[in-house]
Every structure is written in structure tokens, then in C-alpha cells.
Amino acid sequence: MKTVMYVHGGSKNHGCEAIVRTTAEIFKKKDIYPTLLSYNRQEDKQYGLEDLVEIIQEIQPINKKTISFVKAYLMQKISGNYHMMDVLMHKKAIAQLPEKDMALFIGGDNYCYSDAKNYKFINQLMKKKAKKLVLWGTSVEPDLLKDSEIRKDIINFDYIVARESISYEALKAVNANTFLRPDPAFYLPIEKIELPSNFKSKNTVGINLSPLILEKEKEEGCILRNYEKLIEYIIDYTGYQVALIPHVIWKSNDDREPLKKLYEKYKDTGRLIMIEDHNCMQQKYIISQCKYFVGARTHSTIAAYSTCVPTLVVGYSVKARGIARDLFGDEHNYLISAQKMEHQDELKEAFMWIVKNEETIIECLKSKNKDYKNYKMRYLEGIC
């Protein structure tokens, strides 16, 4: 079966990298070796994805000497609709693809944001090349499905694989061919590396902070202050080291920027470690060696969940709520909302609850991971 993955942002987002790696492995079990359309082929080569898939550059310069460009330009100028102009960057790569049996839109959280309307036009282009379209490993903000254009786009997928139950219920109501599966990254293997000398295995708290959640905060500075109070608590009242772990390092969206602020403030304590960039499998190994984990990036928390590390999520969208709910039955206590944070001790207090309930959390994660592992061989059931 000839298969292509598309709308992949690039591997400097190690969540995107993890989805590609594990999806390729899942399909390999069926002797299917997908091609990858990537927004940034060089990033993917840097992290070794070319060993798994053929990589084609998806985002390409727009040919301004075409009728399509003139139409898109006029639409943008007259109505402010930029969607068609954005889509032109995808057109050449998709047009040059050979015919495919299946195209996987690597969903992730692409349908969680207002620019989701772009994807209708990209999917229309891909529909001309592939017999079946699959929305893969996705989360979708249910309110976005009230938009008639997005609903029509969702209906046009032949299959949808939702990665958590909140999105599954919302999508199933729109497209009956919707399946519930764990995020593929739960199956990401670990690649062992040498840990920093001051990283104490199983005696270190891993911390991830994203610029995205800082944009969601209710009161300016509240989230960063919460992280500071958490670190101060760990330093003053525990013997744990603190590892600051970036999971996305795109220039415009780099976890290292807010993490460096924390490092600079507390580095003289000798208790903080700034983790360098690694591929997603190596990042997962580092996270697996933590005693506890506090994370904002979804796939950093999946790396922790899937290695049974008690985890507190700082969430801002449906994906975090849904994944936590599916693991524990209720996201309460396991997730703190970035948008609702009001006082500076919320993160510290939530972390203390995780510590207090550590044994129960580990047992729950062990049970769920066993269920997910057993599901792996049936992951494609009903799809191909």
C-alpha cells in the first residue's frame, strides 16, 4: 500500500518527530513504508528520520506567475482571507506526488486552532492524489466543529484516528468512521545516552516550560512565577535536582527561552541542570530517569506517562485534558490549566499532590501502558 504522511511541521518539534517515528513503525508491521512530506526536510535529516522514511520538502516557494497566485492574492487583499495564499506553498509538492493509496494528515493539535480552515484546501489537493484520506492521531477543540467549513472538511476524511476521548466523542458525532487510539508516541522507543554528571537518576524533577502557555496566562507573569515557586520549593524542602528539559526548539517557539530564565535565576544553587537538545528518543530516556515530571508540551508528558513517571501537566487545550482523563479517569489533580492560573502557589500545591499520590499514579500508569502495548498490534484495525 502506497502511503504518504503530510502536514508535518519538522523535527525540531520533538512531538512531531515522535509521531513520524512511531507511525512509520506501526505501518512497518504491515510492510507499508510511508513517504513523508515535511515543512522542513533539513530538520528531519538532522534528527535521522531519513533512515525511516523518504522525505520530500512540502513547503515550497510560490510561483507568482500563475492564475492561482493572482486569485489568492486578490482574495487576501479584498476579503482578508489568507488561506488560499498559504495553501499555494503546499501545491507543488503534492502535485508532484505519484498516486497514493492512503494519505495520513498527521493531525496532532492542528485542528485545535483557528487556522484549521487552511487544511480544507490542502486536503482537497491531497484528495486528488490519494484514494483515502486519514486524519491521524488528532485532537480537535469541539467548539471548532461548530464551524460549517471545518465540519465539511472533517466529514471528507475516510477515516479519523483520535488520540483521546474528548476529541473522539466530538469527531464521532461528525464523522462515523472515527476510531479511538492512544497517541502513537506512547510507542516511542528509548535511546539511552550518557546523562549529565549532576543529573541524579530517579532523584531529579524534570521540568518543561513552553512559550505557548505563557501566551495563555490570565495574568501577566503568573505562570513563570508559579514555576519559580515550584523550583524554590524543590530546592528548599527536598533533595531533588531539577532538570530543565526543552521539547520544541523552533526559532519562533523555543522552550529554551523561558527555561533559560529559570536556569539563570537559580543556577548558583547548583541544583539545576539545563538539558541540551536531543532527538525525541533520547529526550524520552532523559525524562524516564526523572523521579517526577512537570510538563507543558504534550509529547514531553507522553514521554513521562509512557515510562511511568508521575506527571503534572500544565495544559492549555483539549489534548492535555483528554489524555489525562483517559489515563486516570479524571484530569482533576493531574492537570493544571494555564488559562486559569491565578495565584503563585498553584503549581507547587499541585506538584505536592502528585508526590503524595506517587504510588497510586505509578500503578495506574503501569496498567494503562500495558493496555496500550497490547493495543499496538491492532492499531490499524478497521483502517487498513
Order of alpha helices (4+ residues) and beta strands (2+ residues): beta-alpha-beta-alpha-beta-alpha-alpha-beta-alpha-beta-alpha-beta-alpha-beta-beta-alpha-alpha-beta-beta-beta-alpha-beta-alpha-beta-alpha-beta-alpha-beta-alpha-alpha
